[in-house]
């Protein structure tokens, strides 16, 4: 009896020690991540784009980028509203709200990853595995040491929200796999399962491509054995918010997805650039080394932990004694298969499948122009099953267990040392503020944070005014603030500090000649949309040439060899034609071809193009909502030729008379 009591005490003591090691590792990893992310804190130009929409929400103009145009310029719907509601509650500057949210969500993501993997190996308090093991930080350590992961833990972009959603789904699905199925009255799910279904349904609102992950996770929830009423509740919980928003989006924006997806042709294929983008992340940090170590240790750990013991059916398999009839019958086999869905093995495999799907999708579309950014969710997903790695402690259960340990312990311990050594090397070797000039690679990829640090002169460009030191910005703000007539502001090609101010050469409607308007109409066109829009008032129209905020640019054809994310370009002539800023050709800048402007004016009269413009700029009547809803997919597929003469020909319109000699004098 004394020996049993002593063994029990030793087991409890060992359990407490292993628990302390896990929580100590979790705190240490999160602290290291937070320190690294804070050291590199910044707000990207694209992060500022989101805040322009939030400013319009606060001003009562609706979720739009430019007042009067129903354009969804933010890829993550949930991120936009999360920043908005947090600002309404906290009241801090938008840039600081975005920074605080991004950091917080990124830390929660890593913590959930480690907690979910702990459940995978050790079970829950209600359903423990009975194994005592030491859980060491492993895959989570790899992720937090990757420099782009630290960069985009702030940045003002939705990366932290994406990772947090993945982390919460990982933790929730692993707990779901360990829990027994229960239904309340009328088939109601338990609060935990209801919350999990609701969270899974939010994937498309976090980022549109996460709909792929949502489908996999919801399929698991639906495939397990349950009543039809319970399944109906799950469908309602998961689908109500995204479906309602989708209907509203299509009727309001006249598109089935954000304009950014149209601008970047998110369904397009550029495998070559995608592989270049993948190698651009793997190569600089020798990332293949820790990934190989993680793969080896992960496979060995899973083999060791889930090795079937004699006489015990593996997890998720039935012993045929569940009372559902003949064990060999088809009905029994189907029910047994549905029972096996709710298992740790299936859930873990589903996340690996999602990781592969996301990686293939990112590679197929060509990656991104920001170094590492869109590969971070895939990397995070791949590392989830080994966020922590188990080392068995205590005496072996049997000779077979002892043989497994002789293989698993040295492999896992060696891999862990490789990961720790790699992490230390990256920390020492990687300079977060290197002095060598950061340039755009031949593949069109750039370390965005370094790029803006060097071009603004700020180590931590966090506020919109920090970007006034970016080339052209201060000159633009001064030109706009000093204009009284209304104008279109265009960056002069070849100059870093000059703007062509194309002023209205005719009076605004209702004004006498030479009478100044009380509210001059001003339009700015510039590639760097975030810094431009956040440093200018909301009554100034801000557009880009690649289509993030400019619907006409988004609906042009993709240039085959263009830079990813920038492979569309709408010439400035279209903006000059659409605004009607100049009536006398002599008032155009010298570098503007009046023929292109005149051709653009004719091209804009194309009936299909007019219908597109009306869908987002016309009055939002009930009839318009219905028309937008019905034609949203057609509008998404509609394309125009960026060369105005070709567009005139495509629409079968009369070509305007050509001006033989350019008449501009400036």
C-alpha positions in Angstrom: 0.0 0.0 0.0 2.9 2.3 0.9 4.5 1.6 -2.5 1.3 2.5 -4.3 0.9 5.7 -2.4 4.5 6.7 -3.1 4.1 5.9 -6.8 0.9 8.0 -6.9 2.7 10.9 -5.2 5.6 10.7 -7.6 3.2 10.6 -10.5 1.4 13.7 -9.3 4.7 15.5 -8.7 6.0 14.6 -12.2 2.7 15.8 -13.6 3.0 19.2 -11.9 6.6 19.5 -13.1 5.7 18.8 -16.7 2.8 21.2 -16.5 5.1 23.9 -15.2 7.5 23.2 -18.0 4.7 23.6 -20.6 3.4 26.8 -19.2 6.9 28.2 -18.8 7.6 27.4 -22.4 4.4 29.0 -23.5 5.1 32.2 -21.6 8.7 32.2 -22.9 7.7 31.8 -26.5 5.0 34.4 -26.4 7.4 36.8 -24.6 10.1 36.2 -27.3 7.5 36.8 -30.0 6.2 40.0 -28.4 9.7 41.3 -27.9 10.7 40.6 -31.5 7.4 42.1 -32.8 7.7 45.2 -30.7 11.3 45.7 -31.8 10.0 45.7 -35.4 6.8 47.6 -34.8 5.4 49.5 -37.8 2.3 50.2 -39.8 2.5 49.3 -43.5 1.2 51.6 -46.2 -1.4 48.8 -47.0 -2.3 48.8 -43.3 -3.2 52.5 -43.6 -5.6 51.7 -46.5 -7.8 49.9 -44.0 -7.9 52.9 -41.7 -9.3 55.2 -44.5 -12.4 53.0 -44.6 -12.6 53.1 -40.8 -12.4 56.9 -41.0 -15.3 57.0 -43.4 -17.3 54.7 -41.1 -16.7 57.1 -38.2 -17.7 60.1 -40.4 -21.0 58.4 -41.4 -20.1 57.8 -45.0 -20.4 54.0 -44.8 -17.8 51.3 -45.3 -16.3 52.9 -48.3 -12.9 54.2 -49.4 -14.1 57.3 -51.1 -17.3 58.9 -50.0 -20.0 58.5 -52.7 -18.5 55.3 -54.2 -19.4 51.9 -52.8 -16.0 50.2 -53.0 -14.7 47.6 -50.6 -10.9 48.2 -50.7 -10.1 46.0 -47.6 -9.6 42.3 -48.1 -10.5 41.4 -44.5 -14.1 42.5 -43.6 -13.8 41.4 -40.0 -10.5 43.3 -39.5 -12.1 46.5 -40.8 -15.0 46.3 -38.3 -12.8 45.0 -35.5 -10.6 48.1 -35.8 -13.7 50.3 -36.0 -15.5 48.9 -33.0 -12.3 48.9 -30.9 -11.7 52.5 -31.8 -15.3 53.4 -30.8 -14.8 51.7 -27.4 -11.2 52.7 -26.7 -11.1 56.1 -28.5 -7.3 55.9 -29.3 -5.7 56.9 -32.6 -6.6 54.5 -35.4 -3.0 53.6 -36.0 -2.4 52.7 -32.3 -5.7 50.7 -32.3 -4.5 48.7 -35.3 -1.1 48.2 -33.8 -2.5 47.0 -30.4 -5.0 44.7 -32.0 -2.5 43.1 -34.4 0.0 42.5 -31.6 -2.6 41.1 -29.2 -4.1 38.7 -31.8 -0.7 37.5 -32.9 0.2 36.6 -29.3 -3.1 34.8 -28.8 -2.6 32.9 -32.0 0.7 31.4 -30.8 -0.7 30.6 -27.3 -3.7 28.8 -28.9 -1.4 26.9 -31.2 0.6 25.5 -28.2 -2.5 24.8 -26.2 -4.2 23.0 -29.0 -1.1 20.8 -29.6 -1.0 20.0 -25.8 -4.6 18.8 -26.1 -3.6 16.7 -29.1 -0.9 14.9 -27.1 -2.3 14.9 -23.6 -6.1 15.2 -24.0 -8.3 17.4 -21.8 -9.1 17.3 -18.1 -12.3 15.5 -18.9 -10.7 13.1 -21.4 -6.9 12.7 -20.6 -4.7 10.3 -22.5 -3.1 9.0 -19.3 0.4 9.7 -20.7 2.9 11.7 -18.7 5.2 13.7 -21.1 7.3 16.8 -21.2 6.0 19.2 -23.8 8.8 21.4 -25.1 8.3 24.5 -27.4 9.1 23.4 -30.9 7.2 24.5 -34.0 5.9 27.6 -32.3 9.5 28.6 -31.6 10.3 28.2 -35.3 7.4 30.4 -36.3 8.1 33.3 -33.8 11.8 33.4 -34.9 11.0 33.9 -38.6 11.6 37.6 -39.3 8.6 38.2 -41.5 6.4 36.6 -38.8 7.7 39.3 -36.4 7.3 42.0 -39.0 3.6 41.2 -39.7 2.7 40.7 -36.1 2.1 44.4 -36.2 2.0 46.1 -39.6 -1.7 47.2 -39.3 -2.7 44.3 -41.7 -5.0 41.4 -40.8 -2.2 38.8 -40.5 -2.6 38.6 -36.7 -6.4 38.1 -37.1 -5.9 35.3 -39.7 -3.4 33.5 -37.4 -5.7 34.0 -34.3 -8.6 32.5 -36.2 -6.5 29.5 -37.2 -5.2 29.1 -33.7 -8.7 29.3 -32.1 -10.0 26.7 -34.6 -7.0 24.4 -33.9 -7.6 24.6 -30.1 -11.4 24.3 -30.5 -11.2 21.4 -33.0 -8.7 19.4 -30.8 -11.0 19.8 -27.8 -14.0 18.9 -29.9 -12.2 15.7 -31.0 -11.7 14.7 -27.3 -15.2 15.4 -26.2 -18.2 13.1 -26.3 -21.2 14.1 -28.5 -24.0 15.7 -26.5 -27.3 17.3 -27.7 -29.7 19.4 -25.7 -33.4 19.8 -26.1 -34.5 20.2 -29.7 -31.0 19.0 -30.8 -29.3 22.1 -29.5 -25.4 21.8 -29.5 -23.3 22.4 -26.5 -22.0 26.0 -26.1 -18.5 24.9 -27.0 -19.7 23.2 -30.3 -22.0 26.2 -31.1 -19.1 28.6 -30.6 -16.8 26.4 -32.8 -19.4 26.3 -35.6 -19.9 30.0 -35.5 -16.2 30.7 -35.5 -15.6 28.3 -38.4 -18.3 30.2 -40.5 -16.4 33.4 -40.0 -13.4 32.2 -42.1 -14.5 34.0 -45.4 -14.9 37.3 -43.5 -11.4 37.0 -42.0 -10.0 36.6 -45.5 -11.9 35.3 -48.6 -9.5 32.4 -49.2 -10.1 31.1 -45.7 -13.4 29.9 -47.1 -11.3 26.9 -48.2 -10.4 26.2 -44.6 -13.9 26.8 -43.4 -15.3 24.2 -45.8 -12.9 21.5 -44.4 -13.6 22.3 -40.7 -17.4 22.5 -41.2 -17.3 19.3 -43.1 -15.8 17.6 -40.1 -18.4 19.0 -37.8 -21.1 17.9 -40.2 -19.7 14.4 -40.9 -19.7 13.1 -37.3 -22.7 11.1 -36.0 -25.5 13.5 -34.9 -29.2 14.1 -35.3 -30.6 16.1 -38.2 -31.8 18.8 -35.8 -28.3 19.2 -34.3 -26.8 19.4 -37.8 -29.4 22.1 -38.7 -28.3 24.2 -35.7 -24.7 23.9 -36.8 -25.6 25.0 -40.3 -27.5 28.0 -39.0 -24.8 29.0 -36.6 -22.0 28.7 -39.1 -23.9 30.2 -42.1 -26.1 33.0 -40.9 -23.5 35.8 -40.5 -21.4 35.0 -43.7 -24.5 34.4 -45.8 -26.3 37.6 -44.6 -23.2 39.6 -45.2 -22.6 38.1 -48.6 -26.1 39.1 -49.7 -25.6 42.6 -48.3 -22.1 42.8 -50.0 -23.4 41.9 -53.4 -26.3 44.3 -53.2 -24.2 47.1 -51.8 -20.8 46.7 -53.6 -22.1 44.9 -56.6 -19.3 42.3 -56.2 -19.2 38.8 -54.6 -15.9 39.6 -53.0 -13.7 42.6 -52.2 -12.4 44.8 -55.0 -8.9 43.8 -54.0 -9.7 40.2 -55.3 -10.7 41.7 -58.6 -7.6 43.9 -58.8 -5.3 41.0 -58.1 -7.3 38.4 -60.1 -7.3 36.1 -57.1 -8.4 33.2 -59.3 -5.5 33.7 -61.7 -2.5 31.4 -62.2 1.2 32.4 -62.0 3.0 29.3 -60.7 6.4 30.5 -61.7 6.2 33.7 -59.6 4.6 31.7 -56.8 7.6 29.3 -56.6 10.0 32.3 -56.6 8.0 33.8 -53.8 8.2 30.6 -51.8 12.0 30.4 -52.2 12.3 34.0 -51.3 11.0 33.1 -47.8 12.9 29.8 -47.4 16.3 30.9 -48.7 17.5 33.9 -46.5 16.9 32.2 -43.2 17.8 28.6 -44.2 14.3 27.8 -43.1 14.4 24.3 -44.6 16.8 23.2 -41.8 14.3 23.7 -38.9 11.4 22.5 -41.1 13.2 19.2 -41.8 13.9 18.9 -38.1 10.3 19.6 -37.3 9.1 17.1 -39.8 11.3 14.3 -38.5 10.5 15.0 -34.9 6.8 15.3 -35.6 6.6 12.0 -37.4 8.5 10.2 -34.7 6.5 11.8 -32.0 3.2 10.9 -33.6 4.4 7.4 -34.1 5.5 7.1 -30.5 2.4 8.7 -28.9 -0.2 6.9 -31.1 1.4 3.5 -31.3 -1.4 1.0 -30.8 -1.0 -1.1 -27.6 -1.9 -4.7 -27.7 -5.6 -5.3 -27.1 -6.5 -1.7 -27.3 -8.3 -0.3 -30.4 -6.6 2.8 -31.8 -8.3 6.2 -31.1 -11.4 6.8 -33.2 -12.0 3.1 -33.9 -14.9 1.1 -32.5 -14.6 -2.3 -30.9 -17.9 -3.4 -32.4 -19.9 -3.3 -29.1 -21.8 -0.1 -29.6 -25.2 -1.8 -30.1 -25.8 -0.6 -33.6 -26.4 -4.0 -35.1 -24.3 -6.5 -36.9 -20.6 -5.2 -36.9 -20.3 -6.4 -40.5 -23.3 -4.6 -41.8 -23.0 -1.6 -44.1 -25.0 0.6 -41.7 -22.6 -0.2 -38.9 -19.6 0.5 -41.0 -21.0 3.9 -42.0 -21.8 4.8 -38.4 -18.4 3.6 -37.3 -16.8 5.7 -40.0 -18.8 8.8 -38.8 -17.6 8.1 -35.3 -14.0 8.0 -36.4 -14.3 11.5 -37.8 -14.4 12.9 -34.3 -10.9 12.0 -33.5 -7.6 13.7 -32.9 -6.0 11.9 -35.9 -8.7 13.1 -38.3 -8.7 16.6 -37.0 -4.9 16.9 -37.2 -4.9 15.4 -40.7 -7.5 18.0 -41.7 -5.3 20.9 -40.6 -2.4 19.5 -42.6 -4.6 19.2 -45.6 -5.7 22.8 -45.1 -2.1 23.9 -44.9 -1.4 22.2 -48.2 -4.4 23.7 -49.8 -3.4 27.2 -48.6 0.2 26.7 -49.8 -0.9 25.6 -53.2 -3.4 28.5 -53.5 -0.7 31.1 -52.6 1.8 29.5 -55.0 -0.8 29.3 -57.8 -1.7 33.0 -57.7 1.9 34.0 -57.7 2.5 34.9 -54.0 2.7 38.5 -53.1 5.0 41.5 -53.4 5.6 41.7 -49.6 8.4 39.3 -48.5 6.9 36.3 -46.8 3.5 37.8 -45.9 0.9 35.6 -47.5 2.9 32.4 -46.7 2.8 33.0 -43.0 -0.7 31.3 -42.5 0.5 28.2 -44.4 3.7 28.0 -42.3 1.7 28.5 -39.1 -0.7 25.7 -40.2 2.1 23.3 -41.0 3.7 23.9 -37.6 0.5 23.4 -35.5 0.8 19.6 -35.0 4.3 20.2 -33.6 3.9 23.6 -31.9 5.2 21.7 -28.9 7.0 18.3 -29.0 6.6 15.5 -26.4 9.3 13.8 -24.5 8.2 10.8 -22.3 9.1 10.9 -18.7 8.8 8.3 -15.9 9.2 4.6 -16.3 8.3 2.8 -19.5 4.9 1.1 -19.5 6.2 -2.1 -21.2 9.2 -3.4 -23.2 7.5 -2.1 -26.4 7.2 1.3 -24.9 10.9 1.2 -23.9 11.9 0.3 -27.5 9.9 3.2 -28.8 11.5 5.6 -26.4 15.0 4.5 -27.5 14.2 5.8 -30.9 11.9 8.8 -30.1 13.8 10.5 -27.3 17.1 11.0 -29.1 15.4 12.0 -32.4 13.1 14.5 -30.7 15.8 15.9 -28.4 18.2 16.2 -31.3 15.6 18.0 -33.5 14.8 20.3 -30.6 18.4 21.2 -30.2 18.6 21.9 -34.0 15.6 24.3 -33.7 17.0 26.1 -30.7 20.4 26.5 -32.3 18.7 27.8 -35.5 16.6 30.2 -33.5 19.7 31.6 -31.7 21.5 31.9 -35.0 18.7 33.9 -36.6 18.4 36.1 -33.6 22.1 36.9 -33.7 22.5 37.2 -37.5 19.4 39.0 -38.5 19.7 42.8 -38.2 16.2 44.3 -37.9 17.5 47.7 -39.0 20.1 46.9 -41.6 21.7 49.7 -43.5 22.2 48.2 -46.9 19.6 49.6 -49.3 16.4 47.6 -49.6 15.3 47.2 -53.2 12.6 45.4 -55.1 13.9 42.1 -56.4 13.7 41.0 -60.0 10.6 38.9 -59.0 8.9 42.1 -57.7 9.3 41.1 -54.0 10.5 43.6 -51.3 11.0 43.6 -47.5 8.2 46.1 -47.0 9.2 47.2 -43.5 12.8 47.8 -44.4 11.8 49.6 -47.6 9.6 52.1 -45.7 12.1 52.6 -42.8 14.7 53.6 -45.3 12.5 55.9 -47.4 10.8 57.7 -44.5 13.8 57.9 -42.2 11.7 56.5 -39.3 12.8 53.3 -37.5 9.1 52.8 -36.5 6.8 54.4 -39.1 3.6 54.0 -37.1 1.6 57.2 -37.6 0.3 58.6 -40.9 2.4 61.7 -40.5 5.5 59.5 -40.3 4.9 58.9 -44.0 5.0 62.6 -44.8 8.8 62.0 -45.1 8.2 59.5 -47.9 9.1 61.0 -51.3 6.3 63.2 -52.7 4.1 63.1 -49.6 4.8 66.4 -48.0 4.7 68.2 -51.3 1.3 66.6 -52.1 -0.2 67.7 -48.8 1.0 71.2 -49.3 -0.3 71.3 -52.8 -3.7 70.0 -51.8 -4.1 72.3 -48.8 -3.2 75.3 -50.9 -5.6 74.6 -53.8 -8.7 76.7 -54.0 -10.0 75.9 -57.5 -10.2 72.2 -57.5 -7.8 70.0 -59.4 -6.5 66.5 -60.2 -3.0 65.9 -58.7 -0.7 63.6 -60.7 2.8 62.5 -59.8 5.3 63.8 -62.4 7.1 60.8 -63.9 10.8 60.8 -63.1 10.6 63.2 -60.2 10.4 62.3 -56.4 9.0 65.6 -55.2 6.9 67.1 -57.9 3.2 66.9 -58.7 1.3 68.2 -61.7 -1.7 70.1 -60.5 -4.2 69.9 -63.3 -6.7 72.6 -62.2 -10.3 73.0 -63.5 -10.2 75.3 -66.4 -14.0 75.9 -66.3 -16.3 77.0 -63.5 -17.9 74.4 -61.3 -21.7 73.9 -61.9 -23.6 76.8 -60.5 -20.6 79.2 -60.4 -19.8 82.2 -62.4 -16.5 82.4 -64.4 -13.5 82.9 -62.1 -15.7 82.3 -59.0 -14.0 80.0 -56.5 -16.0 77.1 -55.1 -16.6 76.8 -51.4 -15.7 73.1 -51.6 -13.3 72.5 -54.4 -13.3 69.0 -55.9 -9.9 67.5 -55.6 -8.7 64.1 -56.8 -5.3 62.5 -56.2 -3.9 59.5 -58.1 -0.9 57.7 -56.5 0.3 54.1 -56.1 0.9 54.4 -52.4 -2.7 54.5 -51.4 -2.5 54.2 -47.6 -0.1 57.0 -46.8 -1.8 59.3 -49.3 -5.4 58.7 -48.1 -4.5 59.0 -44.4 -2.7 62.3 -44.8 -5.5 63.9 -46.8 -9.1 64.9 -45.8 -12.0 62.6 -46.5 -13.4 65.1 -49.1 -10.4 64.5 -51.3 -10.8 61.6 -53.7 -7.9 59.2 -53.5 -7.3 56.6 -56.2 -4.6 54.3 -57.3 -3.5 52.9 -60.7 -3.7 49.2 -59.8 -7.3 48.9 -58.7 -7.4 48.6 -54.9 -9.6 51.7 -54.7 -10.2 52.4 -58.4 -12.9 50.1 -59.9 -12.0 50.9 -63.5 -8.3 50.0 -62.8 -9.4 46.7 -61.1 -11.5 45.7 -64.1 -8.6 45.9 -66.6 -6.8 42.8 -67.8 -3.8 41.6 -65.8 -0.4 42.2 -67.4 1.4 38.9 -67.8 4.8 39.9 -66.7 3.8 42.6 -64.2 4.8 42.7 -60.6 2.5 40.6 -58.3 -0.1 42.9 -56.7 0.8 45.6 -59.2 0.2 43.9 -62.5 -2.7 46.2 -63.5 -2.2 49.8 -64.5 -4.9 52.3 -65.6 -3.3 55.3 -67.3 -3.9 58.7 -65.8 -5.8 59.7 -69.0 -8.9 57.8 -67.7 -9.0 59.8 -64.5 -8.6 63.1 -66.4 -11.4 62.0 -68.7 -13.7 60.8 -65.9 -13.3 64.0 -63.8 -13.6 66.3 -66.8 -11.1 68.7 -65.2 -9.9 70.2 -68.5 -11.9 71.4 -71.5 -9.2 73.2 -73.4 -6.4 70.7 -74.4 -3.7 73.3 -73.9 -4.3 73.1 -70.2 -3.1 69.5 -70.0 0.4 68.7 -68.7 3.0 68.4 -71.5 3.4 64.6 -70.8 -0.3 63.9 -71.2 -1.5 62.8 -74.6 -4.8 64.7 -75.3 -5.7 61.9 -77.8 -5.7 59.3 -75.1 -7.9 61.5 -72.9 -10.4 62.1 -75.6 -10.4 58.3 -76.4 -10.9 57.6 -72.7 -13.9 60.0 -72.7 -15.5 58.0 -75.5 -14.6 54.7 -74.0 -16.4 55.7 -70.7 -19.7 55.9 -72.6 -19.6 52.2 -73.4 -23.0 50.9 -72.1 -21.5 48.0 -70.1 -18.9 50.3 -68.5 -21.6 52.8 -67.6 -23.6 50.0 -66.0 -20.6 49.0 -64.0 -20.0 52.6 -62.8 -23.7 53.0 -61.9 -23.5 49.8 -59.8 -21.1 51.4 -57.3 -21.6 55.2 -57.8 -25.3 55.5 -58.6 -28.0 56.1 -56.0 -28.6 53.1 -53.9 -32.3 52.5 -54.5 -34.0 49.2 -53.8 -34.0 48.5 -57.5 -30.3 49.1 -57.6 -29.7 46.7 -54.8 -31.6 44.0 -56.6 -29.8 44.7 -59.9 -26.4 44.6 -58.1 -27.3 41.4 -56.3 -28.3 39.6 -59.6 -25.4 40.9 -61.6 -22.6 40.8 -59.0 -20.7 37.9 -60.5 -21.1 39.4 -64.0 -19.6 42.7 -62.8 -16.7 40.8 -61.2 -15.9 39.1 -64.5 -16.2 42.3 -66.6 -12.9 43.6 -68.0 -12.0 46.7 -70.0 -8.9 47.3 -72.1 -6.6 49.8 -70.4 -5.5 51.3 -73.8 -8.4 53.6 -74.5 -8.3 53.3 -78.3 -8.6 49.5 -78.0 -11.5 49.9 -75.6 -13.3 52.3 -78.0 -12.9 49.6 -80.7 -14.1 46.8 -78.3 -17.3 48.7 -77.6 -17.9 49.5 -81.2 -17.9 53.2 -80.5 -16.8 56.0 -83.0 -13.2 56.9 -82.6 -12.7 60.6 -81.8 -11.0 62.9 -84.2 -7.2 62.7 -83.7 -5.3 65.8 -82.7 -2.2 65.7 -85.0 0.0 67.9 -83.0 0.1 67.9 -79.2 -1.3 71.3 -77.9 -0.1 71.3 -74.3 2.1 74.1 -73.3 3.2 73.1 -69.8 
